[in-house]
Amino acid sequence: MVAGENKKEDEVNDHRRIVGVTTVFQNAQRIIYGQLIVDASGRNGETSNWLEKFGFERPPETKVNSYIGYATRQFRPTAKNNHANWKVMIILTQPPDNPRMGIIYPVEKDLWWVGILGIGKTYPPTIEEGFRDFARKLGGNEIYEAIKNADPVSQIYGYRENGSRQVHYEKIKNRPENFIAFGDSVSAFNPFYGQGITIAAIGATLLNKSLRDLRRKPTKDLIGFAKEFQKRIAKVNSFPWLLGTSEDLRWPTTEGQSPNLFTRLLQKYTNHVMLLGPKSHIATKSFFEMMHMVRSTLVLFHPKIILDMILTKIMNIQR
């Protein structure tokens, strides 16, 4: 980062601002200036340290670490398994007892993409026998049976992450002008839920709209723009953060915070929705629409879903 004085406003406010970035490539240093500096450097960025170095306030952070890891591999199914009567196979974790999960997606070239996941430091191995053995210990044996005789056509790729993190730029008072952050630089999610790329796209759309709104103003001045944008992006991030962390907080091994009453109620209700999934098209569709942020949480409270829950409860009592 390169800090400077806002000469246009110094007679009134003397705002300090970020005016550019310093880049280093092949030992050559270059300064790139800009009217608006956007941090999209991701979850491992050093922005908080840089802001503190320049005398600005360090933004507070919220962290939730469920200690997840997953491993993926592609398989070529046998002729028998290739005609299985399913499109996608998912075996979910069973909190708080079984932290393992597995999934099979058919992909191009008639292959299967197979992923296995563990929570609470139950990391899936990236070696041949370990991969299949982990799949054997899922909540069901369907995935193991599907891949035990399938031919692997790729190496095993492993991934481990240190959890979810929110950087609260919206809460700092001593802040630079002309500098904003979004995407994983602001909210880095548990990658398993597939929210990060969606939030980055939503953030880019919001930035585009915010800049268009700015152009309609008579002054077109960036003073105050960063503060307002960070408040708006924090509001956008709040819902997916709740979705992801509420799932992470099902596990006693998760570190960072404890689930409040609302989170516990949401966990319990969404669990009932997922249990309806195998027999209810609308429950499955609504759940994935919510997780992929196509619809709000309210979609889970569709009258048909609630009715199915009541009927299921009655049938279980009668048994």
C-alpha positions in Angstrom: 0.0 0.0 0.0 1.0 3.6 -0.6 -0.5 6.2 1.8 -0.8 9.9 0.9 -2.6 13.2 1.7 -5.9 14.1 0.2 -4.9 17.4 -1.2 -8.3 18.2 -2.6 -9.9 18.2 0.9 -6.9 19.0 3.1 -8.1 22.5 3.9 -11.3 21.2 5.4 -10.8 17.6 6.6 -7.2 16.7 5.9 -8.2 13.1 5.2 -5.4 10.5 4.8 -6.0 8.0 2.0 -4.5 5.1 0.2 -3.3 6.3 -3.1 -1.8 3.1 -4.6 0.0 -0.2 -4.1 3.6 -1.2 -4.3 4.2 -4.4 -6.4 7.4 -6.5 -6.6 8.0 -8.7 -9.6 11.4 -10.4 -10.4 13.0 -8.1 -7.8 11.7 -5.0 -9.6 9.5 -2.7 -7.5 6.7 -0.6 -9.1 4.1 1.7 -7.6 0.7 1.7 -9.2 -1.6 4.6 -8.3 -5.4 4.7 -8.4 -8.4 6.8 -7.4 -9.9 3.8 -5.6 -7.8 0.9 -4.2 -9.7 -2.4 -3.9 -8.4 -5.3 -1.8 -9.4 -8.6 -3.2 -6.2 -10.4 -2.1 -8.1 -13.2 -0.3 -8.0 -14.8 3.1 -4.2 -14.7 3.5 -3.8 -11.0 2.8 -1.7 -8.7 5.0 -4.0 -5.7 4.8 -4.8 -5.4 8.5 -1.0 -5.3 9.2 -0.5 -2.7 6.5 -3.2 -0.5 7.8 -1.8 -0.6 11.3 1.7 0.1 10.0 0.3 3.4 8.4 -1.3 4.5 11.6 -4.8 3.5 10.8 -7.0 1.4 13.2 -6.6 -2.3 12.9 -10.0 -3.9 12.1 -11.4 -6.4 14.6 -11.8 -10.0 13.5 -14.3 -12.8 14.2 -12.9 -16.4 13.7 -14.7 -19.7 13.7 -12.5 -22.8 13.2 -14.1 -26.2 12.7 -10.8 -27.8 11.5 -12.0 -29.2 8.3 -10.1 -31.1 5.7 -11.1 -32.8 2.5 -9.6 -35.0 -0.2 -10.8 -35.5 -3.8 -10.1 -37.9 -6.6 -11.6 -38.8 -10.0 -12.7 -42.4 -10.7 -13.9 -44.2 -13.8 -16.9 -46.3 -12.7 -17.3 -49.9 -13.7 -20.0 -50.8 -16.2 -22.3 -52.0 -13.4 -21.9 -48.9 -11.2 -22.2 -46.6 -14.2 -25.9 -47.4 -14.5 -26.7 -46.7 -10.9 -30.1 -45.2 -10.2 -28.8 -41.9 -8.8 -27.6 -38.6 -10.2 -25.6 -37.3 -7.2 -24.7 -39.3 -4.1 -24.2 -37.5 -0.7 -23.6 -39.0 2.7 -23.8 -36.2 5.3 -22.0 -35.9 8.6 -24.0 -36.8 11.7 -23.3 -34.3 14.4 -22.0 -34.7 17.0 -21.0 -38.3 16.5 -19.7 -38.9 12.9 -17.7 -36.0 11.5 -17.2 -37.7 8.1 -18.9 -36.9 4.8 -18.7 -38.1 1.2 -20.0 -37.1 -2.2 -19.9 -38.4 -5.7 -20.6 -36.1 -8.7 -20.7 -37.5 -12.3 -18.5 -35.2 -14.4 -17.3 -35.0 -18.0 -15.8 -38.0 -19.9 -18.1 -40.3 -17.9 -16.0 -40.0 -14.8 -16.9 -39.6 -11.1 -15.6 -36.7 -9.0 -15.4 -38.2 -5.4 -14.9 -36.1 -2.4 -14.5 -37.1 1.3 -14.5 -34.6 4.1 -13.8 -34.6 7.8 -14.5 -32.1 10.6 -12.8 -31.5 13.9 -9.3 -32.6 12.7 -10.7 -35.8 11.3 -8.7 -35.2 8.2 -9.1 -37.6 5.3 -5.8 -39.1 4.1 -4.3 -38.6 0.7 -2.9 -42.1 0.2 -4.4 -44.9 -1.8 -5.7 -47.2 0.9 -6.5 -44.5 3.4 -8.8 -42.8 0.9 -11.0 -45.9 0.5 -10.8 -46.8 4.2 -12.1 -43.3 5.1 -15.0 -43.8 2.7 -15.8 -47.1 4.4 -16.3 -45.2 7.7 -19.0 -42.7 6.4 -22.5 -42.9 7.8 -23.4 -45.3 5.0 -21.5 -47.8 2.8 -22.9 -46.6 -0.6 -20.0 -44.4 -1.6 -17.4 -47.1 -0.5 -19.3 -49.7 -2.5 -19.4 -47.5 -5.5 -15.6 -46.8 -5.6 -14.1 -49.9 -4.1 -13.8 -51.5 -7.6 -13.7 -48.3 -9.6 -10.5 -47.3 -11.4 -8.8 -44.1 -10.1 -7.8 -41.8 -13.0 -6.2 -39.0 -11.0 -4.0 -38.4 -8.0 -5.6 -37.6 -4.6 -5.8 -33.9 -3.9 -5.9 -32.9 -0.2 -7.0 -29.5 1.3 -7.0 -28.3 4.9 -8.2 -24.9 6.1 -7.9 -22.9 9.3 -11.5 -21.9 9.4 -13.8 -19.0 8.7 -12.8 -15.3 9.3 -14.6 -12.0 9.2 -12.6 -8.8 9.1 -14.8 -5.9 10.3 -13.7 -3.0 8.3 -17.2 -1.5 8.8 -16.4 -1.1 12.5 -13.2 1.0 12.3 -13.3 4.8 12.9 -9.8 5.8 12.0 -9.9 4.5 8.5 -8.3 5.5 5.1 -10.3 7.0 2.3 -10.2 5.6 -1.2 -9.7 2.0 0.0 -12.2 -0.9 0.2 -12.1 -4.6 0.6 -14.5 -7.4 -0.3 -14.6 -11.1 -1.1 -12.4 -13.4 1.1 -10.5 -10.3 2.2 -13.5 -9.4 4.3 -15.3 -12.7 4.9 -13.4 -16.0 4.3 -15.8 -18.9 4.7 -15.5 -22.6 5.3 -14.8 -23.6 1.6 -16.8 -26.8 1.9 -20.1 -24.9 1.7 -19.2 -23.3 -1.6 -20.1 -19.7 -0.5 -16.9 -17.8 -1.2 -17.1 -17.6 -5.0 -20.8 -16.6 -4.7 -20.1 -13.9 -2.2 -17.2 -12.5 -4.3 -19.6 -12.2 -7.3 -22.2 -10.5 -5.1 -19.6 -8.2 -3.8 -18.4 -7.3 -7.3 -22.0 -6.6 -8.3 -22.5 -4.4 -5.2 -19.3 -2.5 -6.0 -20.5 -1.9 -9.5 -23.8 -0.6 -8.3 -22.2 1.6 -5.6 -19.9 3.2 -8.2 -22.8 3.8 -10.5 -24.7 5.5 -7.7 -21.6 7.6 -7.0 -21.4 8.8 -10.6 -25.0 10.1 -10.3 -24.0 12.4 -7.5 -23.1 16.0 -8.4 -19.6 16.0 -6.6 -18.6 12.4 -7.5 -16.4 12.6 -4.4 -15.0 9.4 -2.9 -14.9 10.9 0.6 -17.1 8.6 2.7 -17.5 6.1 -0.1 -15.3 3.4 1.6 -17.1 3.7 5.0 -20.5 3.3 3.3 -19.4 0.4 1.1 -17.9 -1.6 4.0 -21.2 -1.3 5.9 -23.1 -2.5 2.8 -20.8 -5.4 2.2 -20.9 -6.4 5.8 -24.7 -6.6 5.6 -24.4 -8.8 2.5 -21.9 -11.1 4.2 -24.0 -11.5 7.4 -26.4 -14.1 6.1 -24.0 -16.6 4.5 -21.7 -16.2 7.5 -24.7 -17.3 9.7 -25.4 -20.3 7.4 -21.8 -21.5 7.4 -20.9 -21.0 11.0 -24.2 -22.4 12.3 -23.2 -25.7 10.6 -19.7 -25.5 12.0 -21.0 -24.8 15.5 -22.8 -28.2 15.6 -19.4 -29.7 16.5 -17.9 -29.5 20.1 -14.5 -29.3 18.5 -15.2 -26.0 16.8 -13.3 -23.0 18.2 -14.1 -19.3 18.1 -17.6 -18.9 19.5 -20.5 -20.7 21.0 -23.9 -21.1 19.3 -26.6 -18.8 20.6 -30.3 -19.7 20.9 -31.1 -18.5 17.4 -28.3 -20.6 15.9 -29.4 -23.7 17.8 -33.0 -23.3 16.6 -31.8 -22.8 13.0 -29.6 -25.9 13.3 -32.5 -28.0 14.6 -34.9 -26.8 11.9 -32.5 -27.2 9.0 -31.7 -30.7 10.2 -35.4 -31.6 9.9 -35.4 -30.1 6.4 -32.4 -32.2 5.4 -34.0 -35.4 6.8 -37.0 -34.7 4.5 -34.8 -34.3 1.5 -34.7 -37.9 0.2 -38.5 -38.0 0.0 -39.4 -34.4 -0.6 -38.4 -32.6 -3.8 -39.4 -29.2 -2.4 -37.4 -29.7 0.8 -34.3 -30.6 -1.2 -34.7 -27.8 -3.7 -35.4 -25.2 -0.9 -32.4 -26.3 1.1 -29.9 -25.9 -1.8 -31.5 -22.7 -2.9 -30.8 -21.3 0.6 -27.3 -22.7 0.8 -26.4 -21.3 -2.7 -28.0 -18.0 -1.7 -30.5 -18.0 -4.5 -33.3 -17.6 -1.9 -33.4 -16.4 1.7 -33.8 -18.6 4.8 -37.6 -18.0 4.5 -37.8 -20.5 1.7 -37.3 -23.3 4.3 -40.6 -22.3 5.9 -42.7 -23.2 2.9 -46.1 -24.5 4.1 -45.6 -27.8 2.2 -42.3 -28.3 4.1 -43.9 -27.6 7.4 -46.8 -29.9 6.6 -44.4 -32.7 5.7 -42.6 -32.2 9.0 -45.8 -32.5 10.9 -46.9 -35.6 9.1 -43.5 -37.2 9.5 -43.7 -36.5 13.2 -47.1 -38.0 13.5 -46.1 -41.1 11.6 -43.0 -41.6 13.9 -45.2 -41.2 17.0 -47.7 -43.8 15.7 -44.8 -46.3 15.1 
